[in-house]
């Protein structure tokens, strides 16, 4: 099954929280990373089947924009990432995310 990685960066915590909630509810995906970017920006990364990541990203972007003052700074999807991408980027399943991994 082809796996994809999707990331959303927003301005402010409430919009990233809404995006994360909508993403895990909107598709069969696993939230694998969360961090603060800069100047109040936050980002989250999800993994799952390509079609599920695409659907979850749409829901996450919509939810982030619906929050008062919510602003999506950037978003992207990497379908079929190379295996060595996990060694460079924080997109691997972690011990914290493994119990919640969607198969």
Helices and strands as residue ranges (DSSP letters): E 3-11, H 13-26, E 29-36, E 41-49, H 50-66, E 71-79, H 85-88, H 95-98
